[in-house]
Amino acid sequence: MTAAAMAMLAGGIGAAISVIGGALGIGMIGKSTAESIARQPEASADIRSVMIITAGMVEGLALLALVICFIIILK
């Protein structure tokens, strides 16, 4: 197997793992948010704003991982 083929394989596996990790993270955030709002409906605005910020951080990290994987593939 050539070095270019190994780089493509590593980039593809890394991209798949980063997408799966981001999806699981956002799913867990959504689950926790729904449970928190169900317990304290009066605090739903605060809980929702924290959820959006946290989901943005998780999504940004997953996007950064995808960019790094694409850089690995293209080298």
C-alpha positions in Angstrom: 0.0 0.0 0.0 1.4 3.4 -1.0 1.8 6.3 1.3 -0.9 8.3 -0.6 -3.4 5.4 -0.2 -2.6 5.1 3.5 -3.2 8.9 3.9 -6.5 8.6 2.1 -7.5 5.7 4.3 -6.5 7.5 7.5 -8.3 10.7 6.4 -11.5 8.8 5.6 -11.5 6.9 8.9 -10.7 10.1 10.8 -13.5 11.9 9.0 -16.0 9.2 9.9 -15.0 9.1 13.5 -15.2 12.9 13.8 -18.7 13.0 12.3 -19.9 10.2 14.5 -18.4 11.8 17.6 -20.0 15.2 16.8 -23.4 13.5 16.2 -23.2 11.6 19.5 -22.2 14.8 21.4 -25.0 16.9 20.0 -27.5 14.0 20.6 -26.4 13.9 24.3 -26.7 17.6 24.6 -30.2 17.5 23.2 -31.3 14.7 25.5 -29.9 16.5 28.5 -31.6 19.7 27.5 -35.0 18.0 27.1 -34.7 16.4 30.5 -33.7 19.7 32.1 -36.5 21.6 30.6 -39.0 18.9 31.6 -37.8 19.2 35.2 -37.7 23.0 35.3 -39.8 24.6 32.6 -39.4 28.1 34.1 -35.6 28.0 33.3 -36.1 26.9 29.7 -34.7 30.1 28.2 -31.4 29.8 30.1 -31.1 26.1 29.5 -31.7 26.6 25.8 -29.1 29.3 25.4 -26.5 27.2 27.2 -27.4 24.3 24.9 -26.9 26.4 21.7 -23.5 27.6 22.9 -22.4 24.0 23.8 -23.7 22.5 20.6 -21.9 25.2 18.6 -18.6 24.2 20.4 -19.1 20.5 19.7 -20.0 21.3 16.0 -16.9 23.6 15.7 -14.6 20.9 17.0 -16.1 18.3 14.6 -15.7 20.7 11.7 -12.1 21.3 12.7 -11.4 17.6 12.8 -13.0 17.2 9.3 -10.7 20.0 7.9 -7.7 18.3 9.4 -8.7 15.0 7.8 -9.2 16.7 4.4 -5.7 18.2 4.7 -4.3 14.8 5.5 -6.1 13.4 2.4 -4.8 16.1 0.1 -1.1 15.9 1.1 
